[in-house]
């Protein structure tokens, strides 16, 4: 077996981030003891701190535990407060502060074994394996019958520490011992991780024949759990193994399964994101109503006070009247401006819903009609027409999915909820990834695709938004291209600050007026002249916003019936070595 190829294919397996270190949970024994302390001392700050601790509201836990520590009442509660703060920082991934708080806890603390476990987890995350091993070994010596933790978790993490230190014999002993305990405990999720770590152990030692059965065990066991992340990792491992064994057809099957679980996980995250947006929107609406009522009450109170004062002194009446009159005019202007802005936003929302609803209704209706034809041709066994109809259905479904995906990304962008992180990105690789998803559509229209992006170009951009930009413009190029057309993606000579990515097609093209309209900063949504091909225009607006957020620029060169060039200027990554 060619080990060099193996390390490229399975690099993610040996990265410490993908080793399955296993965590312990807060046990009932600790919770019971905390409740007793809360009842015994009846300290208001401690009561609030422990409530938010069990509710996992970490910021509030930090506030009230600090207040309790500052009060210096009930010294017996000090260790518990430091424990609350340490766990809160740990959950917020502020490991330095978590470590500091754990070190404040006295060794005679009843639950100090939990402190050792958490310090071991921190050391493991910081690649301090000798320190982690020291903490986990201390817990291993305890009699687990008196404590609320799974010994299999401690044993497994000791094995992980030895594996990182390349103490393979010790790692093998502990990983197998942990797996045996997990089999007895029937903890399927942890057992899958243990099988993968055992496989890593053998692969690190070039013992492929011993490693592969454990990858397969993990893969088959992942079928029985609901964790998309474990299913995804198990399938990706098997794909890499089969690629290393040169069994490319089977590797492709596992790759497709990996993408399926990845998409399922993304879809689940999108559903949660939409639900969270709806919840926040409802809260904001209620808050607006409260603010309006508060403003009205404040205005009425001010007017009443003005009349009372005016009854005492005529001069004060005149001055107060002028003052409130001016304030009222000013408030009315503000309210009118806000009303106009709200009307514009509502009009945009209504237009968006109208256009999106129309396009979705059209797509669903087209699928309905096409499915009727499918049934008819299936009965007649007209397989040629069936093939055409199935390709049409795929195109319609892909368009509807892209519309909904753009709608979600646009909503996240407008509400500033989207994750955004700029980094060094290899431009040719990103284009190749996007191209892979669109190959079936291009083959369906017999489009010749050319990827001539310079391999030396690196850009400074957010990965997700860059993929959305390229995907939308490539989707448009396919949509506007005729049968047997050509789509080329290449880079123009870069300037000192920018790389220029060009997406060129030989499709319908557009007029100068259309180009200018698309590049206007004020345009949001627009229906264009060809409803059969073009939808909401939401994708163009989304791309412009994301290009601007990445510090780039957009240009369009096009002639009707000749083709279009989309030119995306992206910031260069200057520090790439």
KAJOTA-V438408 format. One record per residue. NEAR is the number of other C-alpha atoms within 12 Angstrom. Layout:
near:NEAR
near:NEAR
//
This chain:
near:17
near:15
near:20
near:12
near:17
near:26
near:22
near:17
near:24
near:29
near:23
near:19
near:33
near:29
near:19
near:23
near:17
near:25
near:34
near:36
near:40
near:39
near:29
near:28
near:18
near:27
near:19
near:15
near:18
near:27
near:22
near:16
near:20
near:34
near:25
near:17
near:25
near:26
near:16
near:16
near:19
near:19
near:27
near:21
near:29
near:44
near:30
near:30
near:37
near:43
near:24
near:24
near:35
near:25
near:16
near:22
near:23
near:28
near:24
near:26
near:35
near:36
near:26
near:30
near:38
near:30
near:24
near:34
near:28
near:18
near:18
near:17
near:18
near:22
near:19
near:24
near:38
near:29
near:32
near:41
near:44
near:41
near:44
near:48
near:44
near:38
near:42
near:37
near:31
near:30
near:24
near:19
near:18
near:20
near:26
near:20
near:24
near:30
near:31
near:22
near:31
near:37
near:22
near:24
near:30
near:23
near:15
near:12
near:24
near:21
near:30
near:27
near:37
near:38
near:39
near:33
near:40
near:40
near:41
near:39
near:40
near:36
near:29
near:36
near:32
near:21
near:24
near:22
near:31
near:25
near:26
near:34
near:37
near:25
near:32
near:42
near:28
near:24
near:34
near:29
near:16
near:21
near:14
near:17
near:10
near:15
near:23
near:23
near:28
near:32
near:36
near:35
near:42
near:43
near:41
near:44
near:51
near:45
near:43
near:50
near:43
near:34
near:39
near:32
near:24
near:21
near:23
near:28
near:19
near:25
near:33
near:35
near:23
near:35
near:43
near:33
near:27
near:38
near:37
near:24
near:24
near:28
near:20
near:16
near:17
near:16
near:23
near:28
near:32
near:38
near:40
near:39
near:42
near:46
near:42
near:46
near:48
near:46
near:41
near:44
near:40
near:29
near:32
near:29
near:22
near:20
near:19
near:25
near:17
near:22
near:27
near:31
near:23
near:33
near:40
near:30
near:28
near:37
near:37
near:22
near:29
near:31
near:24
near:18
near:21
near:16
near:23
near:27
near:28
near:34
near:37
near:31
near:37
near:45
near:37
near:38
near:43
near:41
near:35
near:33
near:42
near:29
near:28
near:26
near:22
near:18
near:16
near:17
near:14
near:21
near:24
near:21
near:20
near:29
near:27
near:20
near:26
near:28
near:25
near:21
near:27
near:24
near:18
near:20
near:22
near:18
near:20
near:17
near:16
near:24
near:17
near:15
near:22
near:25
near:16
near:18
near:24
near:18
near:14
near:16
near:16
near:14
near:14
near:15
near:14
near:14
near:14
near:14
near:14
near:14
near:14
near:15
near:14
near:14
near:17
near:17
near:14
near:14
near:20
near:16
near:15
near:21
near:23
near:18
near:19
near:26
near:21
near:17
near:19
near:19
near:16
near:14
near:15
near:15
near:14
near:19
near:22
near:18
near:17
near:26
near:25
near:17
near:17
near:25
near:19
near:14
near:18
near:22
near:14
near:14
near:18
near:16
near:14
near:14
near:19
near:15
near:14
near:14
near:16
near:14
near:14
near:15
near:16
near:15
near:16
near:15
near:17
near:21
near:22
near:17
near:22
near:29
near:21
near:20
near:26
near:34
near:22
near:21
near:31
near:27
near:18
near:23
near:31
near:21
near:19
near:24
near:26
near:19
near:18
near:29
near:24
near:18
near:25
near:26
near:19
near:17
near:20
near:19
near:13
near:13
near:14
near:16
near:17
near:14
near:21
near:23
near:19
near:20
near:27
near:24
near:24
near:26
near:27
near:23
near:28
near:32
near:25
near:24
near:35
near:28
near:21
near:32
near:34
near:29
near:26
near:32
near:33
near:31
near:35
near:33
near:27
near:26
near:24
near:20
near:19
near:15
near:18
near:22
near:16
near:19
near:16
near:22
near:23
near:23
near:31
near:27
near:39
near:27
near:23
near:33
near:37
near:26
near:21
near:26
near:30
near:18
near:22
near:32
near:22
near:20
near:31
near:32
near:21
near:24
near:27
near:18
near:27
near:26
near:32
near:24
near:28
near:23
near:27
near:25
near:18
near:20
near:33
near:31
near:38
near:31
near:33
near:31
near:28
near:25
near:34
near:43
near:30
near:34
near:43
near:40
near:32
near:35
near:41
near:43
near:36
near:37
near:38
near:42
near:33
near:33
near:33
near:26
near:21
near:18
near:28
near:30
near:40
near:32
near:36
near:30
near:33
near:23
near:17
near:25
near:16
near:13
near:19
near:28
near:36
near:32
near:44
near:36
near:43
near:41
near:43
near:32
near:31
near:28
near:28
near:28
near:21
near:16
near:17
near:22
near:24
near:18
near:22
near:31
near:24
near:20
near:17
near:14
near:22
near:29
near:31
near:27
near:26
near:21
near:14
near:15
near:16
near:17
near:26
near:27
near:36
near:36
near:36
near:38
near:36
near:40
near:34
near:37
near:39
near:39
near:33
near:40
near:32
near:24
near:27
near:30
near:24
near:29
near:27
near:36
near:25
near:33
near:27
near:26
near:21
near:20
near:17
near:21
near:29
near:36
near:35
near:40
near:31
near:37
near:35
near:40
near:34
near:30
near:25
near:19
near:12
near:14
near:8
//
